[in-house]
Amino acid sequence: MDVKAILDSVACGETTAEAAFEKLKTLPYDDMGFARLDNHRALRTGFPEVIFCQGKTPEQAAKIAERLEAGGGNVLATRASQEHFDAIRSLLPDAVYHNAARTVTLTQNPLKKNGTVAVCTAGTADIPVAEEAALTAEAFGCDVSRIFDVGVAGIHRLFDRLELIRSADVVIAVAGMEGALASVIGGLVDRPVIAVPTSIGYGSNFGGLSALLTMLNSCSAGIGVVNIDNGFGAGCLAGQINRLCAAKREENL
C-alpha cells in the first residue's frame, strides 16, 4: 500500500477522507487470525512482505496472497509446493508458478528498474536456489543475467562469461560441494559478491556446511554470505544494494 499516494490523492481532492480511512485502517498490520500481514514493511524497508510457504497450509498461503493482491501490491511466495500454487491460483488466476525455484509470483505494479544482477551457479544442481535468488532480485526491479554451471571444476567456462559478470552491479555466486566459486569470482570482479552455499554435495558437504564455511573463510574481499540455500535472502540483499545505489545516482543528477 502506497501511503504517500493515498495522502497525495486526498490533498488534491481525488479521494475523500472517508475513502482514505478505509484504505488505511488496516495499517500497520492486517490481523487475519493465523497471520498478521505487515503492511508497513514496504515503507520501512523498501520491499513488501513475502510469503514463506513452507510450514503453511495451501489454504493459508492462498488467503495471504489474496489479501496482498487486494491491497494493490505484488505477490511473491517462496518455498511453495504445487499444492500451495494450486490454492493460490484458485483465488488469483494470474499467479505464475516457477517450478525449479518453488516460487509463485504475481506482478501488478512493476518496480522501477534498480540495476543489474549476475546470478552464477557452480553446477546445474544449484539452479533451484539460484532461480529463487534471480526471481527475488527481479521482484526488486533488477535486471538479472543467469550464468549457470560455471564452477571451478571447469573454470574456463567461468572465464568465457567474465565480461558479462563484470558488467553487473551485484554478483550472486551459488555453490554447493566445497563452495569455491564465490572466492574465485570475488578475486576477479570489483562488485559486491553475495555468496549462497547450497546443500548440494556428497556426505562431507554436511548439507551445505562445508560450502558455508568455505565462503565465510574466503580470502577474497567484498564477499557477503547468506544462509544455506537462502536464494531469497541473496536476491533481497542484491535488490537493496541496487535500490540504494539508484537512489544515490538520482540525488546526484
C-alpha positions in Angstrom: 0.0 0.0 0.0 1.4 3.3 -1.1 0.5 5.6 1.8 2.1 8.7 0.2 -0.1 8.2 -2.9 -3.2 8.0 -0.8 -2.3 11.2 1.1 -1.5 13.0 -2.1 -4.8 11.8 -3.5 -6.7 13.3 -0.5 -4.7 16.5 -0.7 -5.6 17.1 -4.4 -9.3 16.2 -3.8 -9.3 13.0 -5.8 -10.0 10.9 -2.7 -12.3 11.6 0.2 -11.1 11.4 3.8 -13.5 8.6 4.4 -12.2 6.6 1.5 -8.7 7.1 2.5 -9.5 6.0 6.1 -10.9 2.7 4.7 -7.7 2.1 2.8 -5.5 3.0 5.8 -7.4 1.3 8.6 -5.6 -2.0 8.3 -2.2 -0.3 8.9 0.2 -1.0 10.4 -0.8 -4.7 10.1 -3.8 -6.7 9.0 -4.8 -9.3 11.6 -6.1 -12.5 9.8 -6.1 -14.6 12.9 -3.5 -17.1 11.7 -1.3 -14.3 10.3 -0.6 -10.6 10.8 0.3 -9.0 7.4 2.9 -6.4 7.8 1.5 -3.6 5.7 4.3 -1.2 6.8 7.1 -3.3 5.6 7.5 -1.6 2.2 7.6 1.8 4.0 10.3 0.6 6.4 12.4 -1.5 4.1 11.5 -0.6 0.5 10.0 -4.1 -0.2 6.7 -5.6 0.8 6.1 -8.7 2.8 6.8 -12.0 1.1 5.0 -15.3 1.8 7.2 -18.1 3.1 5.0 -21.1 2.2 7.0 -23.8 4.0 5.0 -24.8 7.1 1.9 -23.1 5.9 -1.1 -24.9 4.6 -2.1 -24.2 1.0 -5.2 -22.5 2.2 -3.3 -20.2 4.5 -0.8 -19.3 1.8 -3.7 -18.6 -0.7 -5.6 -16.4 1.7 -2.4 -14.3 2.5 -1.7 -14.0 -1.2 -5.3 -12.9 -1.9 -5.1 -10.2 0.8 -1.7 -8.9 -0.5 -3.1 -8.7 -4.0 -6.3 -7.0 -2.8 -4.1 -4.3 -1.3 -2.7 -3.5 -4.7 0.7 -5.0 -4.1 2.8 -7.6 -5.9 2.8 -11.1 -4.6 6.0 -13.2 -4.1 5.7 -16.6 -2.4 8.8 -18.7 -1.8 9.2 -22.4 -0.9 5.8 -23.1 -2.5 4.8 -26.6 -3.4 2.5 -27.4 -6.3 -0.4 -27.6 -3.7 0.4 -24.1 -2.5 0.3 -22.8 -6.0 -2.9 -24.6 -6.9 -4.6 -23.0 -3.9 -3.2 -19.6 -4.7 -4.2 -19.8 -8.4 -7.7 -20.8 -7.4 -8.0 -17.3 -5.9 -5.5 -15.4 -8.2 -5.7 -16.8 -11.7 -2.9 -14.6 -12.9 -0.4 -16.1 -10.5 2.6 -17.8 -12.1 4.5 -20.9 -10.7 8.2 -21.2 -11.2 8.7 -24.9 -10.6 12.5 -25.0 -10.3 12.6 -22.2 -7.7 9.4 -23.3 -6.0 8.3 -19.7 -6.2 5.0 -18.0 -7.0 4.8 -14.5 -8.5 2.1 -12.1 -9.4 3.1 -8.7 -10.6 0.6 -5.8 -10.5 3.0 -2.9 -10.2 6.4 -3.5 -11.7 9.1 -1.7 -9.7 11.3 0.9 -11.1 14.5 -0.6 -12.6 17.2 -0.7 -10.0 20.4 -2.0 -11.6 21.7 -5.4 -12.7 22.5 -8.7 -11.0 24.5 -11.6 -12.3 23.4 -14.9 -10.8 26.1 -17.5 -11.2 26.0 -21.2 -10.2 28.8 -23.7 -9.8 26.7 -26.5 -11.1 23.3 -27.3 -12.7 22.2 -28.8 -9.4 22.4 -25.4 -7.8 19.9 -23.8 -10.2 16.8 -24.1 -7.9 18.4 -21.9 -5.3 19.8 -19.6 -7.9 16.4 -19.2 -9.5 14.9 -18.3 -6.2 17.6 -15.6 -5.9 17.0 -14.4 -9.5 13.2 -14.2 -9.2 13.6 -12.2 -5.9 16.0 -9.8 -7.5 13.7 -9.3 -10.4 10.8 -8.6 -8.0 13.0 -5.8 -6.6 13.2 -4.3 -10.1 16.7 -5.7 -11.1 17.6 -6.9 -14.5 19.1 -10.4 -14.0 21.6 -12.4 -16.0 21.6 -16.1 -15.3 25.0 -17.7 -15.7 24.8 -21.4 -14.8 27.2 -24.2 -14.5 30.5 -22.3 -14.4 32.1 -23.9 -11.4 35.8 -24.4 -10.6 35.9 -28.0 -12.0 35.9 -26.4 -15.4 36.9 -22.9 -14.7 37.4 -22.0 -18.4 33.6 -21.9 -18.5 33.6 -19.0 -16.0 36.2 -17.1 -17.9 34.1 -17.2 -21.0 31.3 -15.3 -19.2 33.6 -13.0 -17.2 32.8 -9.9 -19.2 29.1 -10.3 -18.6 29.7 -11.0 -14.9 31.9 -7.9 -14.5 29.2 -5.7 -16.2 26.7 -6.4 -13.4 26.2 -4.1 -10.4 26.0 -7.1 -8.0 27.0 -10.7 -8.4 25.4 -13.7 -6.7 27.5 -16.8 -6.5 25.6 -20.0 -5.7 27.6 -23.2 -5.0 27.5 -26.4 -3.1 30.2 -29.0 -2.7 33.1 -27.0 -1.3 31.7 -23.7 -2.3 34.8 -22.3 -4.0 33.0 -20.3 -6.8 32.4 -17.3 -4.6 36.1 -16.9 -3.8 37.1 -17.2 -7.4 34.6 -14.6 -8.6 35.4 -12.3 -5.6 39.0 -12.2 -6.8 38.0 -11.3 -10.4 35.4 -8.5 -10.1 35.1 -5.1 -8.5 31.5 -5.6 -7.5 29.8 -6.8 -4.3 29.6 -10.6 -4.3 26.8 -12.3 -2.4 27.7 -15.9 -1.7 25.0 -18.6 -1.3 26.0 -22.0 -0.1 23.8 -24.8 -1.1 23.1 -28.2 0.4 24.2 -29.9 -2.8 27.1 -32.3 -2.3 28.4 -35.6 -1.1 28.4 -36.6 2.6 31.3 -34.4 3.7 29.4 -31.4 2.4 27.3 -31.9 5.6 24.2 -30.4 4.0 25.9 -27.2 2.8 28.0 -26.7 5.9 31.3 -27.2 4.1 30.3 -24.7 1.4 29.2 -22.2 4.1 32.5 -22.4 5.9 34.5 -22.0 2.7 32.6 -18.9 1.8 32.9 -17.5 5.3 36.6 -18.1 5.3 37.2 -16.7 1.8 40.4 -14.6 1.4 38.7 -12.6 -1.4 37.5 -9.2 -0.2 34.0 -7.9 -0.8 32.1 -11.1 -0.2 29.0 -11.3 1.9 27.5 -14.7 2.8 23.8 -15.7 3.4 22.5 -18.9 4.9 22.5 -22.3 3.3 20.0 -22.5 0.3 18.8 -18.9 1.0 18.3 -17.7 -2.5 15.6 -15.3 -1.3 18.0 -13.6 1.1 20.6 -13.2 -1.6 18.1 -11.7 -4.1 16.7 -9.4 -1.5 20.2 -8.1 -0.5 21.1 -7.6 -4.1 17.9 -5.7 -4.7 18.5 -3.5 -1.7 22.1 -2.7 -2.8 20.9 -1.7 -6.2 17.9 0.3 -4.9 20.2 2.4 -2.7 22.7 2.9 -5.4 20.0 4.0 -7.8 18.6 6.5 -5.2 22.1 8.0 -4.8 22.5 8.3 -8.5 19.2 10.2 -8.7 20.3 12.5 -5.9 23.4 13.4 -7.8 21.7 14.3 -11.1 
